[in-house]
Amino acid sequence: MNRATVISIRTHLVTASIAAMAIDAIVLVAIDLCGIRESAFETTDFRLAVVTLIAIALASTRLLAFVAYRRALTQRRIFVRTDGVVDSQYGCRLRLLVLLHLRFSGMNAERYVQDGLLI
């Protein structure tokens, strides 16, 4: 596997892990505050619902990052050079989401070093 594929897979896994942690926090609050029994969260239906929620969170995060990338392009806050390198203007508010899109799409992150942040 090349480095770009590893970066893309790792970004997907980290995003899915964050979504799973958020779901776990909601479950803990539901158990403590609402008095729901733990056995309600051990069913197959709940596990399928969690997998579905993680997939939805991953897809919506990818969509948000893509929309931010397209918006930054249309506002001319980022530029794609002929060699495929993406340059961002200083002060681009969508920069972190553009970075997320570049990582989701598997672009080589080593080529996008600017201001001490890997973009």
C-alpha positions in Angstrom: 0.0 0.0 0.0 1.3 3.4 -0.8 1.4 6.3 1.7 -1.6 8.2 0.3 -3.8 5.1 0.8 -2.6 4.7 4.3 -3.4 8.3 5.1 -6.9 8.0 3.6 -7.6 4.8 5.6 -6.3 6.3 8.8 -8.4 9.4 8.4 -11.5 7.3 7.9 -10.7 5.2 10.9 -10.1 8.2 13.2 -13.4 9.8 12.0 -15.2 6.6 12.7 -13.6 6.3 16.1 -14.6 9.8 17.1 -18.2 9.0 16.1 -18.1 5.8 18.1 -16.8 7.7 21.1 -19.7 10.3 20.8 -22.2 7.5 20.6 -20.6 5.8 23.7 -20.8 9.1 25.6 -24.5 9.4 24.8 -25.1 5.8 25.9 -23.4 6.5 29.2 -25.5 9.6 29.8 -28.6 7.6 29.0 -27.7 4.9 31.5 -26.8 7.4 34.3 -29.4 10.1 33.8 -32.3 8.4 32.2 -32.1 5.1 34.1 -32.1 2.9 31.0 -30.9 -0.6 31.7 -27.6 -1.7 30.2 -29.3 -4.7 28.6 -31.1 -2.4 26.2 -27.7 -1.5 24.6 -26.7 -5.2 24.2 -29.2 -6.1 21.5 -28.5 -6.8 17.9 -30.8 -4.0 16.8 -28.8 -1.5 18.9 -25.6 -2.7 17.4 -26.9 -2.4 13.9 -28.1 1.1 14.7 -24.7 2.1 16.0 -23.0 0.8 12.8 -25.5 2.8 10.8 -24.9 5.9 12.9 -21.2 5.6 12.5 -21.6 5.2 8.7 -23.8 8.3 8.6 -21.4 10.3 10.7 -18.5 9.3 8.4 -20.5 10.1 5.2 -21.6 13.5 6.6 -18.1 14.4 7.7 -16.8 13.6 4.2 -19.6 15.6 2.6 -18.9 18.6 4.9 -15.2 18.5 4.1 -15.9 18.2 0.3 -18.3 21.2 0.5 -15.7 23.2 2.3 -13.1 22.3 -0.3 -15.4 23.3 -3.1 -16.4 26.5 -1.4 -12.8 27.5 -0.7 -12.0 26.9 -4.4 -14.9 29.1 -5.6 -13.9 31.8 -3.1 -10.4 31.5 -4.4 -9.0 30.9 -0.9 -7.2 27.8 -2.1 -5.5 27.1 -5.5 -4.6 23.8 -7.2 -1.4 24.2 -9.1 -0.6 22.3 -12.3 1.5 19.8 -10.4 -1.4 18.9 -8.1 -0.2 20.9 -5.0 -2.9 22.7 -3.1 -1.9 26.2 -1.8 -4.1 27.9 0.7 -4.2 31.6 1.4 -3.3 32.8 4.8 -6.4 33.3 6.9 -8.6 30.7 5.0 -11.3 29.9 7.6 -12.0 26.6 5.8 -8.4 25.4 5.9 -8.8 22.6 8.4 -11.8 21.2 6.5 -9.9 21.5 3.3 -7.1 19.5 5.0 -9.6 16.9 6.0 -10.9 16.6 2.5 -7.4 16.2 1.1 -6.7 13.5 3.7 -10.0 11.7 2.9 -9.3 11.8 -0.8 -5.8 10.3 -0.2 -3.7 13.1 -1.5 -0.1 12.9 -0.4 0.1 15.0 2.8 3.9 15.4 2.6 3.5 17.8 -0.3 1.3 20.3 1.6 3.4 21.7 4.4 2.7 25.3 5.2 2.9 27.4 8.4 4.0 24.4 10.4 0.7 22.6 9.8 0.6 19.5 7.5 -2.1 20.3 4.9 
